[in-house]
Amino acid sequence: MTTAEEKELRLFAVKVREGILRSTHAAKSGHPGGSLSSTEYFTYLYNKEIRVDPKAPHDPNRDRFVLSKGHVAPGLYATLANRGFFPLDELLTLRHIDSRLQGHPNMNLTPGVDMSTGSLGQGISAAAGMAKGAKHLGKDINVYALLGDGELAEGQVWEAVMFAAHYKLDNLCIAVDVNGLQIDGATADVMNTAPIDQKFAAFGCAVVSIDGHDYAALEDAFKMFHANQGTGKPTAILMKTTKGKDISFMENDAGWHGKAPNDDELARGLAELAAIRKAIEEA
């Protein structure tokens, strides 16, 4: 990745984070913390990795993405809007009655959404089914899924991973946002699922642990995914992240898991993002 390409990604991420803040503020509800920690993943996936066309969101030969931790829909929506799947100003309708952008993704409403999700643990099962279907049809289709580390306490996650390994779904790329926090506090306190890497490996995945805010690390992880195709092993990318990333008063605070910024907090957050944008542009 060139310096110019990384700069472009970093500027895109600022726009995604602005969309997260503006949309949750407009809704007076939503989940900014985990959306912000997943922003680099969304940014890299939709700009460099996944084969999708905003002008043809239902192309049967497209890659698929399943947001298993469906509550971080604000991050996905801001990414899709900035990629041209729907107008940016639609972000301000988040969670409003009759909006296409509900609190959890709805595949029947929202362009670019491949699976309706929200019940934790179920999205990864859908993704595994999609990957199995692509294999059955002999299609060159990759399936990507994003989970939260708190979500790993759901037993259905491990049934899905076991299924994926058994059926040799090396076209399935599982990412886990390991920000260490969930709605009730630290994941280590609520339900300690460590060691995550050893569990995914034991269930038959090729595993890599990275800094989830590092674009070069994300690039290498996806290269590993493609290198593993043909081995029969699903790939698991474990991304160490910071909940509330780049918004100082939200970082590493479980209280921002499901709380919207008020007027003052929105202004403060947008000012911090403006400073980040300026630093990127001037670097």
N, C-alpha and C positions, 0 to 999 in steps of 0.2 A: 504494500500500500504506500502510495506517495504521500508526502507531506501535504500536498494540495488536497488529495482525496480525504485525508483524515480531518483536515480543516473543514471541508465541506460537511462531513459527518457531524463534527462537533457543533457547527452552526445549525444543522438540521435538528440536533438534539435540543438545542436551546428553544427552537420553535415548538418542539413537542412538549417540553416542560411548560412553556407559556400556555399552550393549549390545555394542559392538565389543570393548571391553576385557574385559568379563566372558566373552564367548563364546570369544574366542581364549585367554584364561587357562584356561578350563575344558577346551578342546581341547588345550592345551599346544602349539598350532601354529596357523597361519593367517597372514593378511596384514592387520595393523592399519594400517600406514602409509598405503597408498593408500585404504583404507576411510575413514580420518579426513580425508584431503584431499578426498574426494568427498561428505562429509556434508551440506554446504549444498545441493549439487545434489540429492541424494536427498530431502532435507527439502522443498525447494521443489517438486520434481517431484511427489511423492506427496501433498502438502498443497494445492497450488495449480494444478497444470498438468494432469497426466494424468487422463483420464477412466476410472477403474476403481472397482469396488465390491468391498470386501473380502468382502462376503456373497455375491457372484456373480463369483468370480475367472475363470470360464470363459465369461462373457458374450461371444458372438461379435462383438458390436458395440463392445466395449471398445477403448480405445487399447492399444498394445503397447509394452513396454519390453524392450530386450535389453542385458544387461550384457556388452559385448564383452570387457572386461577382467574375466573371470569370477573371478579370484582375489580380488577385493575383495568377494566374497560376504558376509563379515561385516557390511559396511555396508548392503548390500541387505537382508539378513535382519533386522537391527536395525530398519530402516525399516519393513519389512513387518509385523513383530511389533507395533511401536508404532502402526501403522495398523489393526491388528485382523485381519490375514490368518491369524494363528495365535498361540497363547499366548506371552507374553513368556518364561516359564520354559523354553520349548523352545530358546531361544538357547543355553542351557547344554549342549545336546546336540550342538553344532557338531562335525562330523567324527567323531562316535561311530558305531560300527557300528549299523546299522538306524535311524539318525536320518534325518529328512526334510531335515536341513540338512547337506549334504555340503560338502566343501571348495570345490567349484565348483557353480554352480546346476544343478539337475536339474528340468526342466519336468515330469517324470513323478512327482515326489515332492512338490515344494514349492508350496503355494498362493501364487499371485501371480507365479510365475516363468513367463515366456512362452517362454524358449528355454534349452536346455542349452548352456553355454559354458565356456570354459577354454583352448582352443587359440587363442592370440592371433591376431587378424586375421579369424577366422571369424565372430564375432558380427555385425560390421557387414554382412557378406554376407547373413546371415539376416535382419537388419533391412531391408535393401534389398529382399529378396524379399518380406517381409511388406508393405512399402509398395507394391510393384508389384502384389501380389495384391489389396490394398484398392482400388487404382486400377482394376484389371481388373474387380472386382465392383461398382464404383461406390459403394463404402462410404465414409462419412465417418469414417475411422479414421486417426489419426496414429500414427506409429511413432517411438519415441525410442531412441537408442543411446548408451551411454557407453563411450568408449575411453580408454586411457592414452596418454601421449605416447611412452613406450617402445614401445608396440604399433605405432606408425606406421612402424616399420622393416619391418613385414611387408608384402610386396608385395600381398597379397590385399586389404589395406585400400584401396589405390588402385584396384584393379580394381573393387571394390564402389562406391567413390565415382564412378568413371567411369560405371559402369552406372546409378547413381542419377541422375546428370545427364543421361545419354543418354535415359533413359525419363521424364525430367521429374518426378521424384518429390519434389514440393514438400510432400508429407505426411511427409517424413523429416527428423527433427531430430537431427543428430549433435553430441554434446558430447565434448570432449576434456579430460581432467584433466591439465593441463600443470603437474605438480609438479616437473619437472626431474630426477627420480631414478627409477632402476629397480633391479633386483636387484643388478646389478654396479657401480652407481655412477651418476654423472651421465649423463643421456641425451646430452648434448653430447659426452661422451667416448666412450661405448660405441658410439653411432651417431647422429651429428648429423643430425636431420631438418629443421632450420630452413632457410628460413623457412616455418613451418607455415601461416601465414595465406595467403601467396602460393601455396603448393601447393594448398590447398583451393580458392582462388579460380580458379586455373588449371584445376582439374578441374571447374569449373562450379558451385561452391557460392556461396551468399550467406554471407559470413563476418562474424562479430563477435567481438572479443577483449574479455574482461571479467575482473574480479576474481571468481574463483569462490567466494569467501566472502561476497560482498556480495549480499544478497537483492534490493535495488533493481536492481542490475545484472542479476541473473538474470531478474527480472520483465521488464525492458526487452528482454533477449535473446529471451525467449519471445514477447513481443509482436512482435518483428521476424520471428520464425518464422511467426506467424500472418499478418502483413502480407505476407509473401512468398508465401503460398499463392495460387496463380493465376498465378504467374510461371514455374512449371516448374523452379525452382531449389531443390535441397535446401539446408537451412540447416546451417551448421557454427558451433557456439559453442565458442570456445577459452577455457578457464577457467584463469587463472593461480592456482595454489593452493600451499599449503604441505603437504608430506608430513608426516604425523603431527600435523596441526593440533590445537592446544589441549592437547596433552600435551607439556609442556616438554622432557622428555628424549627424546622421539621426533621432535620437529620437525626437518626438514631432515637426517635421518639415514637414509641408504640401508640401514643395518643393520636397520631396523625394517620393511623391505619385507615380509619373511616370517618374522617372529619373534614369539612370544607373550610377554606379560609374565609374570614370575614373581609370587609372592605379594606381595613388597614393592613391586614396580613397579605391580601392580594397585592396591594400597592408595594409593600415591602418586598414580597417575593419577586414581582416583576422587575423591581429596581435591581435586585441582586442578579437576575438573569440578564438584564441590560448591561450590567458591568461585565459579566462573563462574556457576552457577545462582543463587547468592545475590545476586551483583552484578546479574544481569538482573532478578531479582524486585524488588530494591530501587531500581532505576533509575527 
